[in-house]
């Protein structure tokens, strides 16, 4: 009973941290970025000096808390868990998103905010692309996390039973291509809020079909 309670508490903390992280991600992309594009020079300077650093603090440490609690859950707080394709894919997407926060978004945001020297125009482009990529991955990542426990996987889909189905490897390859675009590519249709939301929802449906039918 005690281990069951501990397991539940870590799940609660994982969701709580994830809400903080993804909530801030949506705030940056759906609220702050459009405001920055329209703000007066005085308002923009004030927001960069007082608002953005505080928001970025919650954003990046929310990602750390989400990753740490996720790793503990992945290892099985209450004993050995059965891994399935959904949870593997969701964990990989979450880890990629964490990488983008700490190795692309935050380093470039420091340049944008004047905390570090560098080309602010180039830094803004790189941070924006990585941030929009995280928005793209957020819906399928959350879908996979929930599906791992609530879609009732059958034994033939269990990773521990067959080393992972073809669908898992196809999906992982797709995530790799998305991340390569985040590092070396272009914004494309993710440039608009509507575009990135639509792509994220379509990606959720595609990953679901790939894992179920391949």
C-alpha positions in Angstrom: 0.0 0.0 0.0 2.8 2.4 0.9 4.6 1.9 -2.5 1.3 2.4 -4.3 0.9 5.8 -2.5 4.5 6.7 -3.4 3.9 5.8 -7.0 0.7 7.9 -7.1 2.5 10.9 -5.5 5.3 10.8 -8.1 2.6 10.6 -10.9 0.9 13.6 -9.4 4.2 15.6 -9.2 5.0 14.6 -12.7 1.7 15.9 -14.0 2.0 19.1 -11.9 5.4 19.8 -13.2 4.3 19.0 -16.7 1.4 21.4 -16.5 3.8 24.2 -15.4 6.3 23.4 -18.2 3.8 23.0 -21.1 1.7 25.8 -19.8 4.6 28.2 -20.0 5.5 26.8 -23.4 2.0 27.7 -24.6 2.2 31.1 -23.0 5.4 32.0 -24.8 4.1 30.9 -28.2 0.5 31.9 -28.0 0.6 35.0 -25.8 4.1 36.5 -25.3 5.5 36.2 -28.8 2.5 37.9 -30.5 2.7 40.6 -27.8 6.4 41.2 -28.4 5.7 41.6 -32.1 3.2 44.4 -31.4 4.6 46.0 -28.2 6.0 49.5 -28.1 9.7 49.9 -27.6 9.2 50.9 -24.0 6.8 48.0 -23.3 9.1 45.5 -25.0 12.1 46.6 -23.0 10.2 46.4 -19.7 8.8 42.9 -20.6 12.3 41.7 -21.5 13.8 43.1 -18.3 11.1 42.0 -15.8 8.6 39.5 -17.3 10.5 37.2 -19.7 13.3 36.2 -17.3 10.8 35.2 -14.6 8.7 33.3 -17.0 11.8 31.5 -18.4 12.8 30.5 -14.9 9.5 28.6 -14.4 9.7 27.3 -17.9 13.1 25.7 -17.7 12.9 24.4 -14.2 9.4 23.0 -14.8 11.1 21.0 -17.6 13.7 19.7 -15.1 11.0 18.7 -12.6 9.0 16.9 -15.3 12.0 15.0 -16.5 13.2 13.9 -13.1 9.8 12.7 -11.9 9.3 11.0 -15.3 12.6 9.2 -15.1 11.7 7.9 -11.6 8.3 6.8 -12.9 9.9 5.2 -15.9 12.1 3.1 -13.7 9.1 2.0 -11.7 8.7 3.5 -8.3 6.3 0.8 -7.2 8.0 -2.1 -8.8 8.7 -3.1 -12.4 6.3 -1.6 -14.9 5.5 -3.1 -18.3 6.8 -0.8 -21.1 4.8 -0.3 -24.2 5.3 1.6 -27.5 3.2 4.6 -26.4 5.2 5.3 -23.2 8.5 4.8 -25.0 7.6 7.2 -27.7 6.1 9.7 -25.2 9.2 9.6 -23.1 11.5 10.1 -26.1 9.5 13.2 -27.2 9.6 14.6 -23.7 13.3 14.1 -23.6 13.8 15.8 -27.0 11.7 18.7 -25.7 13.8 19.0 -22.6 17.0 19.0 -24.8 15.5 21.9 -26.8 14.7 23.9 -23.7 18.2 23.7 -22.2 20.4 23.5 -25.3 18.6 25.7 -27.8 15.9 27.8 -26.3 17.5 29.0 -23.1 21.0 29.7 -24.5 19.5 31.8 -27.3 17.0 33.5 -25.0 20.0 34.7 -22.9 21.3 36.5 -26.0 17.9 37.9 -26.8 17.5 39.3 -23.3 21.0 40.8 -23.3 22.3 38.4 -20.6 24.9 37.1 -23.1 26.7 38.5 -26.1 25.7 37.2 -29.6 23.6 37.8 -32.7 20.2 38.5 -31.3 18.4 38.1 -34.7 20.0 34.7 -35.3 19.3 33.7 -31.7 15.6 34.7 -31.9 15.2 32.6 -35.1 16.8 29.5 -33.5 14.9 29.9 -30.2 11.6 30.4 -32.0 12.1 27.3 -34.2 13.0 25.1 -31.2 10.0 26.5 -29.2 7.6 25.9 -32.0 9.0 22.4 -32.4 8.2 21.8 -28.8 4.7 23.0 -29.3 4.4 20.6 -32.3 5.6 17.7 -30.1 3.5 18.6 -27.1 0.2 17.2 -28.2 1.5 13.8 -29.4 3.7 13.5 -26.4 0.8 14.1 -24.0 -1.4 11.7 -26.1 1.2 9.0 -25.8 1.6 9.5 -22.1 -2.2 9.1 -21.5 -2.5 6.3 -24.1 0.1 4.2 -22.4 -2.2 3.6 -19.5 -5.7 4.2 -20.8 -5.9 2.6 -24.3 -5.6 -1.0 -23.0 -2.6 -2.3 -24.9 -2.8 -5.9 -26.0 0.2 -8.2 -25.3 1.4 -8.2 -28.9 2.0 -4.4 -28.7 4.2 -4.6 -25.5 7.8 -3.6 -26.1 9.1 -6.1 -23.6 7.3 -8.9 -25.6 8.7 -8.3 -29.0 11.4 -5.6 -28.8 9.1 -2.9 -30.0 6.9 -3.0 -33.1 7.7 -1.6 -36.5 5.4 1.3 -35.7 7.6 2.4 -32.8 10.7 2.6 -34.9 8.9 4.5 -37.7 7.6 6.9 -35.1 11.0 7.4 -33.5 12.5 8.1 -36.9 9.8 10.7 -37.5 10.6 12.4 -34.2 14.3 12.4 -35.2 13.5 14.1 -38.4 11.4 16.7 -36.6 14.2 17.4 -34.2 16.8 17.7 -37.0 14.5 20.3 -38.5 14.5 22.1 -35.1 18.3 22.3 -35.2 19.1 22.8 -38.8 15.8 23.5 -40.7 13.2 26.2 -41.1 9.9 27.2 -39.4 7.7 26.5 -42.4 4.0 26.2 -41.5 4.9 26.3 -37.8 5.4 30.1 -38.2 1.7 30.7 -37.5 -0.1 29.8 -34.3 -2.9 28.1 -36.2 -0.3 26.2 -38.3 1.6 24.7 -35.4 -1.6 23.8 -33.6 -2.9 22.0 -36.6 0.4 20.2 -37.3 0.5 19.1 -33.6 -3.0 17.6 -33.7 -2.3 15.9 -37.0 0.9 14.5 -35.7 -1.0 13.1 -32.7 -3.3 11.2 -35.0 -0.5 10.0 -37.2 1.6 8.7 -34.4 -1.5 6.9 -33.0 -2.2 5.2 -36.4 1.5 4.3 -36.8 1.8 2.6 -33.4 -1.6 0.8 -33.8 -1.4 -0.3 -37.4 2.3 -0.9 -38.1 
